[in-house]
Amino acid sequence: MQELQLQVKCFNLKYTLECGQCFRWEKLSDEKDTYVGVIFDRVLKVRQIGDNLYIRSSKAENLENVVKKYFDLDNDYKVIEERISKIDTNVNKAVKNTSGIRHLNQDFFETLISYIISANNNIPRISKSVKEISKRYGKKIIFDEKEYYLFPTPEELKNVSKEEYRSCGVGFRDGYIQNTVKEILDGKIDFEKVDNMTTEELRKLLLSFKGVGPKVADCILLFACNRQEVFPIDVWVERVMSVLYFKEAKGSMSKKEILKYADEKFGNDAGIIQQHLFYNMREGMM
């Protein structure tokens, strides 16, 4: 069992794990401020006390690098938050309320499938479906005398039927998942080349998968590909933008208009600003 302690600045574990960008973490009821989650090829148990993270893992290999990459710890979020807080009073207030949110660098394939499941869905149901797919088809890991399951690879999902997906609670998205797995196995996307693609090239490719619309594509770009200029729009973001920026507009603003505004006003920091605005609105802070 590997253990690791890391010093962190401008990082809030709770906000980062509970702001809606991931689906494989659970807060433990019997251990204060402690979360356990499955990422990549291992299970992590993480607790934050002040500026220290205490991490235990099912796998020792390369642990520090994995944790730093996943939580984006090599980026200076103090600088980012100072910069975006100068944009306007709305962003300033949101950042003060939820300082320490970081973007997670998640596994591309898992994020793709998870966000296909997320369409017209809620977080508890998404998490339940992702957990069930992992339990049925992923590799089992014993950690702290409990069973956990890695998210399955495309090869491990090769022969899963639509009916089997549906029995995992994914509903009408069963065919989308089956089709996506098949297209990936047929070579439609090369995971090794994703980082070298432009954001627009990658967005166009993602949108070519059935079940991937603009919001889902942008979530994948932001949460798995670290494209921090991307501004996903869901009902919460639409609401917060309407309340804070388009109060005087007659009728609701279109998503195209919101995207244009976010691009011009928020620029390359649009993604991290989106997370702050989203979490503030969902939690009733704005």
Steps between C-alpha positions, in 0.01 A plus 500: 500500500661825384461821701590850388486848649500807277494869580247694297408864452172639374337157500170389649439126482128522578425764237712323240335160548144625555470762225361255245798419281555139616287198593729247672556660840316442827527692824553261790254539785730341758815703421487879517568691177612180325412386149564172323499469124606289205724672245696357210652174629458539876290588803584814697396609847562872548463730798581870520610668821589863442763518227579130513360208305527154650469231236483122524493289188450144387802541271840647586640537149537862387253614767621857547500572127153346458356708785663822380375448145147404605452795736695740273734581788782633284287795390502809722131560567577795728621687195199381299252606768666840544481553125138399450383686813579825318257426217188627677318497835306182416811293436674660798217397733477149355874440540495625858213263580661192346872568493703186439298331227736324262444329171549126514696337219290187459531193281379582150301183427331489840409868472360450150270218611410669830392820328299312239315355800468850648271633224163597655603324820596583859824438688379221735360301207807561286728386783288190558512399133875560468559299818282213374674485161834493682385227738378276219777546248802664667791358698435440870729656762492428872577811703444536876322165490241632254443427133553772241500477122700678232305644211513241220707546186339503154622142456329392822174651370533349153217247527262684734148522357261793506280306742792448738583870494135585561495268802780721642250785510617701199155510339474621141878557492564123467538511121721809516743325733506180294556697180778712657687193625475340155625812321793534740596136449477563125760776535284812473707675766862450604534580871872558456438786254229685694746739667637607162161591354367855507194562712283547192632182335431301814156657552403410142614142553312470831181637344516225238424239770129428545382632834762775516350847467669837552477499882626142532784567256605811690491316834731235358732767359515677835510209745708246307705712258580805714364743238438778751368744241187286458173611663246214533140620529246298697181620672694635800747696289219629279321613814799671660591680178140615458479625858841668517569619147182512293240635741401776261468270200149444370439130524774246563836528329593227254788268581683640199475850646615376842800325343593813305477709815705252706767478232535877477478573873665195661745395228737213577375483860138433401508141625612572855259796518220269386575265789483779757180647355337156467582392856394835647163489323435133582579555867296822521798728565427749221 
